[in-house]
Amino acid sequence: MKNIFDHISQAVISGDLESVRQQVQTALDMKIDITDILNNGLLKAMRVIGDRFERNEIYVTELLISARGVHEGISVIRPFLLESGLDVPQKGRVVIGTVAGDLHDIGKNLLGLVLEARGFEVIDLGVDVSPTTFVEAVTRYQPDVLCLSALLTTTVKAVGDTINVLEGVKQSGHRFSIVVGGAALKEEIASALGADGYAPDASSGAQLIETIVRRDQELSSGRLFPVTFGIDQLETLQTSFKQIAGVDLIVLDEDGAAYVGGECFSSCSGKCSEYTALFGDRPSHESLANIDFNDAVAYRCRCGLMEMSYALNGENGSLGTLLCGHFLLEGDVGDPAQIPADIPVISEERCGALCRFLGVTGRKIVELIDNVAARRQLEGQQKTYMEFMKKQRKLEEDLKEAELSALQYQVNPHFMFNSLNTIARVALIEGDKLTEKLVSALARLMRYSLYQVKSAVTLEEEVKSVTDYLMIQETRFQGRLSHRIDIEPSIEMAKMPCMILQPLVENACQHGLEPTKRGGIISIQGWLENGNVFLEVSDNGVGMSEEQQKSIFKLEDIHSTKEGNVGGIGMNNVLSRLQFFFGSDCAWDINSALNKGTTLQLSFPLKR
């Protein structure tokens, strides 16, 4: 049996959807319990992949592929789950969304993936979400945590406005925590806005959410009662009440089950018909309106005997109920000799006193448990804060180490550049002009890619880098490759992310022209149209089929891209960085035909 679980987990981790379906079906055919398939196969794999992601051993694509493998396996067993009345167990429910005015979703989507890998149910509201939509989602889905994402500094106010609206929802009885994150926010800003937590990235966000949900579950009322009062203390409370009041007392949980004892009430139910015949036919739950209940309720049970109850409602919800009984009021039976010896008879005045005593006792119990809950919540917040401070100190230490390492690593590129320049000069002195040109171009490419990758560059700088790259490629292709570049002067100073054109040109060389014996030509064009910069990279190489064009940015084809069939990873990276830089104002298009070539077109707003 262990082998089949290992096969399922391995299929999920590798992202082999067909194998996931087959292995899960095999487990079903073996009559293995569906909860075991779920916990020991599918969810176990997601825990493994989630841990690997947090250790930076894998990337987002692998995480997403594994998540799809889990969903594929669940789709196979879901009909059996529904038949058995079970559902996929979740650690908690989280609603995520980017606030109004912000269209960025990379961080939000990544958080959703990590949370799903940790076993949470995630409801994604998307981007540009209004406060009203967040309120509707909280009311509808009843989440444990609500996550607000904001990348643009201009949307910090929207975060505060959303939190203010949600505070009103909290006051109406909905209990949830608000966690915020994104480049526009910091810990102190999040605290000032009223958020319950802040996370700088997806991994720390998932850890924080898991801590919050676990803390809230520990603070849930039903769990706090047995923590505050042990079984021995409850037995002592019930015995003492019996000795003082002369009637039985039991403590029920929020589901109506007794924490301890309760035999006295079950024995009453066993003599139901006997008591009904003795005391006459009385209406069930007949309350005594003339008694000062003091929040406790006195009424007749279905047998006609008297009961009293007090609902234990604390700040964290229902704690359970104090139930007192059974007894009769004086005058209920004409002949006292008919009353069983185990049924106390008390006056209406004493009944009122018992109600008041039950109410006082109940309120003290609630007060004590609420104090325990408040103390535990404070301890949890302190623990979370201490963990945050530890991480901050660790980050500061890592930063210092990184700064020292960076100073050390800078020696290597400088040494490489100086060495390449020396080789270029020697080649020039010796009259080998081609070698000098190639080495100089390689040195410029290295400097450009290493020092400009995190900053915005001009289109003119990007084109110069691509020109160096093409010169090296033309030498490697030995006459089979040529190029032409036609960029309008009006857009040469346009700002753009570094290394946008080079991956497209590299794809054209490697996947468009290199497979052909004849080689070909690469054309790069750029023009201005309606305030947008248009860039076009085309080749007359092998081209792509319609299926390849449709799937080039789909993660299902990640394996084929790694094998070199299409350049999906590079182009997906280009598009992601354009979206990060320009938001939703950028676009791309692809046009290709087999044996005719490929044209890729990008457009983005003109910024200088």
N, C-alpha and C positions, 0 to 999 in steps of 0.2 A: 504493500500500500504506500509505503514511503516513496518508492520509486515513481509512482504516478504523480504524487505531489511535487516531487523534484522536477519531473518532466513538464508539468504545468507551469511551475515557477520559471523554469529556464525558457520556455516558449514565450512567456509574458516579458521577461527581461530582454530577450532578443528581439521582441516585436514581431514575431512570426504569427500573424493572426490565424492563418490556416492551421498551424500546429496547435495553437491555443484551443481552437474549436475541436480539433480531433482528440486532444488529450483530455479535455473536459468531458466530451462525450464518452470516451473510454472509461473515465471514472464513474460516470452515471451508469454505464452498462455493467460495471463491476458492483453496482448497488452500494456505492460509497455514499455516506450521508452528505447531503448538499451543503450543510454548514461546515463540514470538514473540508470539502472541495473549496469552499469560499475562503475559510480561514487559513488552512494549511497550504493551499495552492496559490490562489489569486492574490489575496491580500498580503500574504507572506512575501510574494514577489514585489509588491509595491513598497513594502517596508524596506526591503533590501535596496531597491532602486532609489527610494527617498533618502536613505542613509548615504548612498554613494554620491548623490547629487549634493548633499550638504557638505560632504568631504571634498567636493570639487573634483571627483573622479570621473564624472560624466557631465554632459552638457544638456541643455534644454531639450534638444531634439530627441535624445535617448529617453529622457523623462516622459516626454509626450508620447513617444511610440509605446513605451511600457504601459502608460495609462490607457491607451487605446486597446492594448492587449487585455487588460483587466476588463474593460467595458465589453469586449468581444466575448470573454468567458462568461461574464454575468448575463449577457444576452442569451447564452445557451441554457443556463440554469434558472433564469428568471421565471419561466412558466412553472417549474417545480417549486420555486419559492412561493409563488402566488397560491399554488394548490395547497401547500402546507401551511399557509397563513404567515410565513416568515418573510422577512425582507432583509436587504443588505444592511448589516449593522454599521452604524456610523458613530464616530466619536462625538460628533456635534454638527450643527448646521451653521454655515457662514454665508452671509450675503456680501458680495463685493461689487464695487462700481467706481468709476471715475466721476468726480463732481462736475456740476454744470460749468460749461465754458472750456472744458479740457477734453481733447480728443485722443490723448495718449493712453495706450492700453498695454504696453509691453510689460511693465512691472506688475500690473494687475493680473494679466493673464498668467504670468509666471507664478504669482502667489497662488492662484487658483490651482495650477498644476501641482505645486508642492503640497497644498492642503489636501487635494484628492489623494496624493501619494501617501499622506499620513492618515487617511481613512475618514476624512470629513466630507460631508455633503456640501457642495458649493453651488450657490445660485448667483450667476453673473448677470448683472443688470446692464453691462456695457459701458459706454462712454457718454459724456455730456448728460449725466443723470441729474434731474432736478430734485430739490429737497422733497417735493410732493411724492415723487416716484419712490424715493427711499422710504418715506413714511408708509406708503402703500405696501412696499415689500416687507417691511418689518411687521406690519399688521397681518399680512397674508401668510408669511413663511415662519414667523415666530423664531428668528435665528438666535443662536447663542452669542454670536459676534457679528457686528456690522463693520465692514472695512471700507474706508474712503481713501481714494487715491487722487493725488494732485501733483502734476509735474510742473505746470506753469505757475510762476509766482503771482500772476494776476488772479489765480483762482483760490488763493489762500482764504480770501473773504468768503468765497462760496463754501469752503470747508466749515468755517465758523457759522455761517448761516444755516447750513445743514445740521450741524450739531445742535444749534439752538432749537430748531424745529423738533429734532428727535428727542430732546430733553422733555418736551411736552408729552411725547409718546411714552417715555419712561414713567412719567408721573401718573399716567393713566393705568399703570399696572404691568406694562410689558417690560420684562427684565432682559437686558442684553448689554453687552459692552461694545464700545466704539473704539476701533483701532484705526489710526491714520498712517499714511506713508506716502513717499514720493519725493522727488528732488526739491520741491518747493517748501518742504517742511523739515523742521528739526524738533528735537525733544522738547525744548523750552517753548517753541511755538505751539506744538501739539498740546502741551499742558495748559498754556494760556487759552487756547480755543475750547478747552473742556473735554478733550479726548481722554479715554481711559487708558490708552497705550499708544506708543509710536514705534515703528519699525523702519529702519533704513533700507532694508532689502527683503526679498521674498523668503529667504531661509530663516532669518531672524524673526520675520513676521509670523511665519508658521509656528515657530517655537513659542513665541509670545502668545499666540492664539491658543495653542495647546495648553499652555500654562494657565491661561485665564479660564478656559472651559473646565479644566480639571479642578481648579480652585472653586469655581462656581458650583460644580457638581458636589464637591466636598461640603460646600456651604448650604446645599439644598436642605430644606427643613426636615424631610424624612430621615436623612442620614444624621442630622445633628442631634435628634432626640436621644437615640441610644448612645451617642458619644458623650452627651452631657450627663445622662443618667444611665448608669450601668444596670444590668438585670437585678443585681442585689438591691440597689437603691429603689428600683421600681417595686420590687416585692415588699420592701420595708414600708414604702409609701402606702401601698394598698392594704397591708396588714394593719398599719397604724390607723388609717382611715376607718377600717372596719371596727377596730376597738373603740375609737372615739365616737363615731356616728352611728354604729350599729348596723350599717348597711355596707354592701360590697362596692368596691371601686375598681375599675380596670382602665388601663390606658391603651387606646387604639392608635394604630398608625394611620397615615393618610388614606390607605386603602380599606380601613375598617377592620384590620386584623389586630388581635391583642398582642402586645409585646411580650407579656407574661401573664399566665393565669387565664381567667375567663370562663372557668368551668361552671361558676355559679350562674352565668347567663345562659350557657348552653343547657344546663339542667332545667332552667325555666322553660326553654323551648320544648324540651322533651315532655313536659307536663302541660302543654298548651291546652289540650282539650279538657283536662281535669280542672284547670283554673278558670277556663271560660264557663264551664258548667256551674262552678261555684259562685263566681262573682257576677254572672249575668253577661249579657251581650252589650259591650261598651264600644264606642267608636275608637278606632285605632288612632294613636298619637293625639289624643284629646289633651290640649294644653290647659293649664290652670291660670287664667288671666288675672285672678285676684291675688296672686303671689308676686312679691317683689323679687323677680328672678335675678337681678343684678348680672345680666348677660348670660346666665345659665338658663336652661329650659327644662321645665318639669312637664311630663306628659305620661299617658298610659301606653303601655306596650300592647301588642296584639292579643295578649292573654288577659288584659284588664289590669295588670299590675303597674305600679308607678315606676318611672325611670326619670333620671335627671342627666343632662349632658351639657358639656361646655366645649365649644369649638376652640381649639388651640390654633389661632391664626397669628403668625408672626410676620416680621418684615420680609421674610423670604418665602412667604406662602403658608400653606397649611402644614401644621405640625402633627395633626391628628385630633383626637377627641378624648376628653375625660368622661367616662360613662359610670353613673352611679345607680344602684338599685339592687334588688327589687323590693318594693314595700307597698303597703296599703295605707290609705288615709283613714283616720277614725270616722266611722259612719259608713264606710264602703260596704260592710257586711252586717246584717241585722244581728246575727247570732255569733259573738266572738268565738264560741267553742268550735265553730266550723273552720276557723282560720288555721291553716297548717302552721306548725311550730317554727318552720324555717322562714316564714314570711313576717318581717317586722311590721308593726302598725304604729304610725306616728301621727301627730296632729298636723293640721295645715300650717300652724305657726312654726313648728319645728321643720317642716318641709321647706318653708321660706328661708329659715336660717341655714339649712343645708345648702340651698341654692346659692345663697350669698357666700357661704364658706367655699363652695365649689368654684364660684367665680373668682374669689380672691386667690385661691390655690392655683387656678388655671392661669390667671394673669401673672402671678409670680413665676410660674414655669415658663411662660412665653418670654417674660422679661429676661430670665436667666439664659434661655437658649439664644435670644437675640443678642445678648451681651457676648456670649460665646462666639456667635457668628461674626459679630463686629470685630472681636479680637482676632479671630482667624483670618478675616478678610484683611485686616491691617497687617497681620503677620505675612500674609500672602503678597500684599503690595510691597512690604519691606523686602521680602525675599526677591521679588521681581526686580525691585530697584537695585538691590545689592548685586543681583546677577547682571543687570545692565551696567552697573559701575565696574564690575569685574571685566566685562567685555570691553568697556571703554578703555580701561587701563591696558588690557591686552592689545587693543587696537593701537593705542599710543606707543606701546613697546614695539609692536610689529612695524609701525610707521617709522620709528627711529631706525630699526634694523633695515627697513626698505630704503630709507634715505642713504644709509651707509652703503648698502648693496648697490644702489643706483650710482653713487659716486665711483664705486669700484667697476661697475659694468660699463660706465661711460668710457673707461680706458680702452676697452675692447673695440667698440666702433671707431673711436678716434685712431687707434692703431691700425684698424682695417682700412679706413679711409686714407690715412697717410701712406700705408703700404701700397694701396691701389694707385694712388697718385704718383708714388715713386716709380712703380712699374710702368705707368703711362708715360712718365718723362723719359725713362730709359728707352722705351720703345720708340719715342719720338726722336731721341738723340740717335738711335740706331737706324732710323729711317723707316720703321715699321708703323706707318700712319694708321693702318686699319686696327692693329692691336691697341694703339694709343686711344683711338676713338672708342673701341669697345670697352676697355678698362675704365676710361673716364665716364662713359655712360653708366656702367655698372656702379661706380662709386656714387654718382649723382642719384641713381635709383635707390641705393641703400640709404643714403642720407635723407632723401625725401620720405621714404616709407617709415623710417625710424623716428624722425623728428617732427613730421607734419601730420601723422596719422590721427592725433587727437585734436587738431586745430582746423579751422576753416581755411581754405585756400582759394585762390582765384582760379577761374577756368584756364587762364593763360599758364599758370604754374602746373595745373593738372595736365594740360596738353604737352608741355615740355617734358614732363615725366613719361608720358605715353610715347612720345617721340623717341626718347632714349630706349624704352623697352622695345619698340618696333625695330629700332636699328640693330639691337642685339638679335632679335628673332629673325630678321632678314638675313643676317650673316649665318645664323644656324640653319635656315632653310635653303641656303646656297642657291639663290636666284629664283626659288619657287614662290617667294612672297614679296609683295610690294604694297605700298599704302599711299593714300592721299588724305590730306587734312584740309578742311575748308570751314573755318570758324569766322563768323562775322565779327569785325572789330568792336561793335557796340556791346558785345557780351564778354569780352576778354577779361574784364574786371569783375565779373559776376562771382559772388561768394558761393561756395559749395563745400560739402565734406571732402576730405582727402580720400584718394584711392577709390573714386567712383568709376572713372573710365577704364582704368587699368584692368580690373577683373573682367569687364565686358570684352576688351580687346584680347585678353588672354584666352577667354572662352572661344572667341572667334578663331584664334590661331590654333589652339589645341584640338578643339572639337569640330571646327568648321573646315579648316584648310589642311591641317596635318594629315588627316586620313586620306586625302586625295594625292595622287601621284603628280598631278599637274600643278598643285598649289593654287594660288589665287591672289586676290587683292582685298585689302581691308580699307574701308572708307569711313572717315569720321567727319561728320558735319554738325554745325551748330548755328542756330539762328534765333532771333527774337520775334515773338508773336504774341500780341495782346498782353504784354507785360510779363510773359513767361519765357524762360530759356528752354529751347528744345535741343537735345543732343541725340544724334543718331549714329549707331555703330553697325555697319553692315559688312557682310562678306559674301563671296560667291562660291562657298564651299558645299559640303554634303547636305546641309539643311537638316530639318527635323520634320517628323510626321506630326499630324494634328494631335495625336495622343500625347506625344512628347511635349508639344507646346502647352497643352492643357494641364499636364501634370508637373511641369518644370518647377513650380513653386509649392507642390504638395509634399508633405513630409512622408507620405506613404512611399514615395519614390526615393527615399534617402539612400537606400542600398544601391540603386542604379546610379545615383549621382556620385557615390563614392567610387564606383567602378569606372567612372569617366564617361558614361553615355551622354549625360547632359550636365551643364554647369549650374545646376539648381542652387547649390549651397552658396556659391559666390554671388550669384544674382540676387538671391534672397537676402543675403547680407547687405548688398548695395541698396536694395529697396528699404530695408529696415533702417539703415543709417539716413537715408533721404527722408523717411517719415519722421525720424527723431529730430532732424534738422529743420524740416519745413512743415511738419505736421501733416494734415490731410490735403495740403495744397499741391502735393507732387503726384505724378502719375507715370505709368510705364505701359508700353505695348510691345508685342512681339509678332513678327510676321515671318514665316519660314515655309519653305517647300523643299521636299526631298530632291537632292541633286541640283538645286537652284540657288541655295544660300539662305542666309538669315539676316533679318534687320531688327535691331532692338532700339526702341526710342524711349527716352526719358524726358520729362518736363518738370520744371519747378519754377517758383517765382524768382524774378530778378532781384537780387540783393547785392548792393555794392558796399 
